[in-house]
């Protein structure tokens, strides 16, 4: 509602045509461009050729991609893996805090977590060192090489299918495919490295325990071997049976020879050859029997120093106790070692099942066609940019000419132009001298070549 105190203002009609001065300005610009069409054509053609030359000098780029299917991990395995990742970065390691942190960070699915791992500095550093990307990208710092690799890499995930796509661009198609495969390898390595599941902890514990048990088994086996070598005991039970049989045999032979010796002593004198031979045989049997029984018999005079005797009956029980203790210790260590070995293998299998191994849906391909640069698009953009710049120059020059000579802006520009004329003249003279010198050098080279040819003729 309009009050009486307010003046009445007539509003223009929205459907009315624009003012005529705008139409005249557009027409004037079009006329100026048409009058300078030759300049526009030359500048546009030169800009297009220059852009085409630059586009041809740009090396080709090839893109290789691989697609991954993230495996489904249960809550325990997912929290354990997240705990390992957070522990590696100094974060919390508790189960409840890990699950809460994963939900707050949006990492409740394995795909987002895998993308975070692929974009990590650890993966980038491994790839930079593995493929020597500092030399490839001509960078001095590792940070620059990581940034160049990130600029050439695209990692995305489809929200519906949760398929992860890794695309890498490089000048070498083989290196592009190798880099895409390297991302998958580094992802598997890093996931296995940060795994903190129960099976992983069990495997680590069993591995350390196996080292200790193996060392204890080696020590016990060495002690048993040293004791057996020193006391000449192999198997006390079987050795005792063998000694009983040997005693019985020696006793029977001794009785037989003593009976034969008694008969010969009744017929012949003690100096008889047969009597003396039988007496020596009986004495040897008695000595061997006393040695086996442990009666304190000494070894024969010709025995070498260090020769070991077979343990006697009297020493065998004492040796048997020590031998049984050492033998039982060895068998106990062997049983523990076998049990731990079985558990260790089962823990390795369980750990392999819990580690989220990446499933490759499409392996990295060797690109056959280039992905860039788009030379036609670059050339068209160069042509348009050249035309636009030349049009701005033409319109600006014509507008500048229409400015009043007494305008302060034009006076200031003229003053600047006049003040910089000595500098421009100096640069022009230097350029002229350089061109003259280049011409003389080129003429001198051509003359020397012609003289050389004439001399050959």
C-alpha positions in Angstrom: 0.0 0.0 0.0 1.4 3.4 -1.1 1.1 6.3 1.3 0.4 9.9 0.2 3.7 11.2 1.4 5.7 8.8 -0.8 6.4 10.0 -4.4 5.0 7.9 -7.2 7.7 6.2 -9.2 6.9 4.6 -12.5 8.4 1.1 -12.8 9.7 0.1 -16.2 8.0 -2.7 -18.0 9.9 -6.0 -17.7 9.1 -7.0 -21.2 10.5 -3.9 -22.7 13.6 -4.2 -24.9 17.1 -3.2 -23.6 18.4 0.3 -24.0 19.7 1.3 -27.4 23.2 2.2 -26.1 23.9 -1.5 -25.2 22.8 -2.5 -28.7 25.1 0.1 -30.2 28.0 -1.0 -28.1 27.6 -4.6 -29.3 27.3 -3.5 -32.9 30.4 -1.3 -32.6 32.4 -4.3 -31.2 31.2 -6.5 -34.0 32.1 -3.9 -36.6 35.6 -3.5 -35.1 36.2 -7.2 -35.1 35.0 -7.5 -38.7 37.3 -4.7 -39.8 40.3 -6.5 -38.1 39.3 -9.9 -39.4 42.6 -10.4 -41.1 44.5 -9.8 -37.8 42.1 -12.1 -36.0 42.6 -14.9 -38.5 46.4 -14.6 -38.3 46.5 -14.6 -34.5 44.0 -17.4 -34.2 45.9 -19.5 -36.8 49.2 -18.8 -35.1 47.7 -19.6 -31.7 46.2 -22.8 -33.0 49.5 -24.0 -34.6 51.4 -23.1 -31.4 48.9 -25.0 -29.2 49.0 -28.0 -31.6 52.8 -28.0 -31.4 52.7 -27.9 -27.6 50.1 -30.7 -27.6 52.3 -32.8 -29.8 55.3 -32.3 -27.5 53.3 -33.5 -24.5 54.2 -37.2 -24.0 51.4 -39.8 -24.0 49.9 -41.0 -20.8 48.5 -44.5 -20.2 46.1 -45.6 -17.5 45.9 -49.0 -16.0 43.2 -50.0 -13.5 42.4 -52.8 -11.2 39.2 -53.6 -9.3 39.0 -55.1 -5.8 36.3 -56.8 -3.8 36.7 -56.1 -0.1 36.2 -59.2 1.9 33.6 -59.4 4.7 35.2 -59.3 8.1 33.4 -60.1 11.3 33.4 -57.6 14.2 36.3 -59.2 16.0 38.6 -59.3 13.0 37.6 -55.8 11.9 38.2 -54.3 15.4 41.5 -56.2 15.6 42.6 -54.8 12.3 41.5 -51.3 13.2 43.3 -51.6 16.5 46.5 -52.4 14.6 46.1 -49.5 12.3 45.3 -47.1 15.2 48.2 -48.5 17.2 50.5 -47.8 14.3 49.4 -44.2 14.3 49.4 -43.8 18.1 45.6 -44.2 18.4 43.6 -46.1 21.0 43.8 -49.9 21.0 40.8 -50.9 23.1 38.1 -52.9 21.5 35.1 -50.7 22.4 37.0 -47.5 21.6 38.1 -49.0 18.3 34.6 -49.8 17.3 33.4 -46.4 18.4 36.3 -44.7 16.6 35.6 -46.7 13.4 31.9 -45.7 13.4 32.7 -42.0 14.1 35.3 -41.9 11.4 33.0 -43.6 8.9 35.2 -46.7 8.7 32.6 -49.2 9.7 33.0 -51.0 6.4 36.1 -52.6 5.1 36.0 -50.7 1.8 36.5 -47.3 3.4 39.2 -48.7 5.6 41.0 -50.2 2.6 40.9 -46.8 0.8 42.4 -45.2 3.8 45.2 -47.7 3.8 45.8 -47.3 0.1 46.1 -43.5 0.6 48.4 -43.9 3.5 52.0 -42.6 3.5 53.4 -46.1 4.2 52.0 -47.4 1.0 53.2 -44.4 -1.0 56.7 -44.6 0.5 57.0 -48.3 -0.4 55.9 -47.7 -4.0 58.3 -44.8 -4.3 61.2 -46.9 -3.2 60.1 -50.0 -5.1 59.8 -48.3 -8.4 62.4 -45.6 -7.9 59.8 -42.9 -8.6 62.0 -40.0 -7.4 64.1 -40.7 -10.5 61.1 -41.3 -12.7 59.3 -38.1 -11.7 62.6 -36.1 -11.4 62.0 -35.2 -7.8 64.5 -34.5 -5.1 62.3 -35.0 -2.0 60.2 -38.0 -1.1 57.3 -35.7 -0.3 57.3 -34.4 -3.9 57.4 -38.0 -5.3 54.5 -39.0 -3.1 52.5 -36.0 -4.2 53.2 -36.8 -7.9 52.2 -40.4 -7.3 48.9 -39.2 -5.7 48.2 -36.8 -8.6 48.6 -39.8 -11.0 46.5 -42.2 -8.9 42.7 -42.4 -8.5 41.1 -44.6 -5.8 37.4 -44.8 -5.6 34.6 -47.1 -4.3 31.2 -47.8 -5.7 28.6 -47.2 -3.0 26.3 -49.9 -4.1 28.6 -52.8 -5.0 31.5 -51.6 -2.6 34.0 -52.4 -5.4 37.2 -50.5 -5.1 38.8 -49.2 -8.3 42.5 -48.2 -8.5 43.6 -46.3 -11.6 47.2 -45.2 -12.2 48.5 -43.0 -15.0 52.0 -43.1 -16.3 54.1 -42.5 -19.4 55.1 -46.2 -19.5 52.2 -48.6 -19.9 54.1 -51.4 -18.2 54.9 -49.2 -15.2 51.3 -48.1 -15.0 50.2 -51.7 -14.7 53.0 -52.5 -12.3 52.0 -49.6 -10.0 48.4 -50.7 -10.0 49.4 -54.2 -9.0 51.9 -52.8 -6.4 49.0 -51.0 -4.6 47.3 -54.4 -4.2 50.5 -56.0 -3.0 51.2 -53.3 -0.5 47.6 -53.4 0.8 48.0 -57.1 1.5 51.4 -56.7 3.2 50.2 -53.8 5.4 47.0 -55.6 6.4 49.1 -58.7 7.4 51.6 -56.5 9.3 49.1 -54.6 11.4 46.9 -57.7 12.1 46.3 -58.0 15.9 43.7 -60.8 16.0 43.6 -63.6 18.6 45.0 -66.0 16.1 47.9 -63.7 15.3 48.7 -63.3 19.0 48.5 -67.0 19.5 50.8 -67.6 16.6 53.4 -65.1 17.9 53.3 -66.7 21.3 53.7 -70.2 19.9 56.5 -69.1 17.7 58.5 -67.7 20.6 57.7 -70.7 22.8 58.9 -73.0 20.0 62.2 -71.3 19.9 62.7 -71.9 23.7 61.6 -75.5 23.6 63.8 -76.3 20.6 66.8 -74.8 22.5 65.9 -76.9 25.6 65.5 -80.0 23.5 68.9 -79.5 21.9 70.5 -79.0 25.3 68.9 -82.2 26.7 69.8 -84.3 23.7 73.4 -83.1 24.0 73.5 -84.0 27.7 72.2 -87.5 27.0 74.7 -88.0 24.1 77.6 -86.8 26.3 76.5 -89.1 29.1 76.2 -92.1 26.8 79.5 -91.4 25.2 81.3 -91.1 28.6 79.7 -94.1 30.3 79.2 -96.3 27.2 75.5 -96.7 27.9 73.1 -96.9 25.0 70.0 -98.6 26.5 70.3 -99.7 30.1 67.5 -102.2 29.9 68.7 -104.0 26.9 72.3 -103.6 28.0 71.5 -105.3 31.3 69.9 -108.3 29.5 72.9 -108.5 27.3 75.2 -108.5 30.3 73.3 -111.3 32.0 73.6 -113.4 28.9 77.3 -112.6 28.7 77.9 -113.5 32.3 76.1 -116.8 31.8 78.2 -117.6 28.7 81.5 -116.7 30.4 80.5 -118.7 33.5 79.7 -121.8 31.4 83.0 -121.5 29.4 84.9 -121.1 32.6 83.4 -124.2 34.2 84.2 -126.2 31.0 87.8 -125.1 30.8 88.4 -125.6 34.5 87.1 -129.1 34.3 89.4 -129.8 31.3 92.3 -128.2 33.1 91.8 -130.4 36.2 91.9 -133.5 34.1 95.1 -132.5 32.3 96.8 -131.5 35.6 96.3 -135.1 36.9 98.1 -136.4 33.8 100.8 -133.8 32.9 103.1 -131.6 34.9 102.4 -127.8 35.3 105.0 -127.0 32.7 103.2 -128.9 30.0 102.2 -126.8 26.9 98.6 -127.9 27.0 98.3 -127.3 30.8 99.8 -123.8 30.5 97.5 -122.9 27.5 94.4 -124.0 29.4 95.6 -122.2 32.5 96.0 -118.9 30.5 92.5 -119.4 29.0 90.9 -119.9 32.4 92.7 -116.9 33.8 91.4 -114.7 30.9 87.8 -115.9 31.4 88.0 -115.2 35.2 89.3 -111.7 34.4 86.5 -111.0 31.9 83.9 -112.4 34.4 85.2 -110.2 37.2 85.2 -107.1 34.9 81.6 -107.7 33.9 80.6 -108.3 37.5 82.5 -105.2 38.6 84.9 -106.8 41.0 87.5 -104.1 40.6 89.5 -105.8 37.9 91.9 -103.6 36.0 92.1 -103.4 32.2 94.8 -105.4 30.5 98.3 -104.0 30.4 98.2 -103.2 26.7 95.0 -101.1 26.8 95.4 -97.6 25.4 94.8 -94.5 27.6 91.3 -93.2 27.1 89.7 -96.5 26.1 86.3 -96.8 27.6 85.1 -100.0 29.4 81.6 -101.4 29.3 79.9 -100.6 32.5 79.7 -103.4 35.0 76.7 -104.8 37.0 77.7 -102.8 40.0 77.8 -99.5 38.0 74.8 -100.2 35.9 72.0 -99.4 38.4 73.5 -96.0 39.3 74.1 -95.2 35.6 70.6 -96.4 34.8 69.0 -93.8 37.1 70.9 -90.9 35.5 70.4 -92.3 32.0 66.6 -92.7 32.7 66.4 -89.0 33.9 68.2 -87.7 30.9 66.2 -89.9 28.5 62.9 -88.9 30.1 63.9 -85.2 29.8 64.6 -85.7 26.1 61.3 -87.5 25.5 59.4 -84.8 27.4 61.0 -82.0 25.4 60.2 -83.9 22.2 56.6 -84.4 23.1 56.2 -80.7 24.0 58.0 -79.7 20.8 55.7 -81.9 18.7 52.5 -80.6 20.4 53.6 -77.0 20.0 54.5 -77.5 16.4 51.0 -78.8 15.7 49.4 -75.9 17.5 51.7 -73.5 15.7 50.6 -74.8 12.3 47.0 -74.6 13.3 47.5 -71.0 14.5 49.1 -70.1 11.2 46.0 -71.5 9.4 43.7 -69.6 11.7 45.6 -66.4 11.2 45.6 -66.8 7.5 41.8 -67.2 7.6 41.4 -64.1 9.8 43.7 -61.8 7.7 41.5 -59.9 5.2 43.1 -60.8 2.0 42.0 -58.6 -0.9 40.1 -60.3 -3.7 41.1 -59.0 -7.1 38.1 -58.8 -9.4 39.9 -57.4 -12.4 43.7 -57.5 -12.4 45.7 -54.6 -13.7 45.7 -54.6 -17.5 48.5 -53.5 -19.8 46.9 -50.4 -21.5 47.0 -50.5 -25.3 45.6 -47.0 -26.0 46.7 -43.7 -24.5 44.5 -42.0 -22.0 45.9 -38.5 -22.7 46.6 -35.9 -23.6 43.5 -35.0 -25.6 45.4 -33.0 -28.3 42.2 -32.1 -30.3 40.6 -30.5 -27.3 43.8 -28.7 -26.4 44.1 -27.3 -29.9 40.5 -26.2 -29.9 41.0 -24.5 -26.5 44.1 -22.8 -27.9 42.3 -21.5 -30.9 39.4 -20.2 -28.8 41.8 -18.6 -26.3 43.8 -17.0 -29.2 40.7 -15.6 -30.8 39.4 -14.3 -27.4 42.7 -12.6 -26.6 43.0 -11.0 -30.1 39.4 -9.8 -29.9 40.1 -8.2 -26.5 43.2 -6.6 -27.9 41.3 -5.2 -31.0 38.4 -3.8 -28.9 40.7 -2.5 -26.3 42.9 -0.7 -28.8 39.9 0.8 -30.6 38.5 1.9 -27.2 41.8 3.4 -26.2 42.0 5.5 -29.4 38.6 7.0 -28.6 39.7 8.2 -25.2 40.2 12.0 -25.0 43.9 13.0 -25.2 43.4 15.2 -22.2 42.3 12.2 -20.1 44.6 11.7 -17.1 44.9 8.0 -17.8 46.1 8.5 -21.3 48.5 11.2 -20.3 50.0 8.9 -17.6 50.3 6.0 -20.1 52.1 8.3 -22.6 54.5 9.5 -20.0 55.3 5.9 -19.0 55.9 5.0 -22.6 58.2 7.9 -23.2 60.2 7.2 -20.0 60.8 3.6 -20.9 61.8 4.3 -24.5 65.6 4.3 -23.7 65.3 0.9 -22.1 63.3 -0.5 -25.0 65.8 1.0 -27.5 68.7 -0.7 -25.6 67.0 -4.1 -25.6 66.3 -3.6 -29.3 69.9 -2.8 -30.0 71.1 -5.9 -28.1 68.6 -8.1 -29.9 69.8 -6.7 -33.2 73.5 -7.4 -32.3 72.6 -11.0 -31.3 70.8 -11.6 -34.6 73.7 -10.1 -36.5 76.2 -12.3 -34.7 74.1 -15.4 -35.3 73.9 -14.6 -39.0 77.7 -14.1 -39.2 78.3 -17.4 -37.5 75.8 -19.2 -39.8 77.4 -17.6 -42.9 80.9 -18.5 -41.7 79.9 -22.1 -41.1 78.3 -22.4 -44.6 81.4 -20.8 -46.2 83.8 -23.2 -44.4 81.7 -26.1 -45.5 81.8 -24.9 -49.1 85.6 -24.4 -48.9 85.9 -27.9 -47.6 83.9 -29.3 -50.4 86.0 -27.4 -53.0 89.2 -28.7 -51.5 87.9 -32.2 -51.7 87.1 -31.6 -55.4 
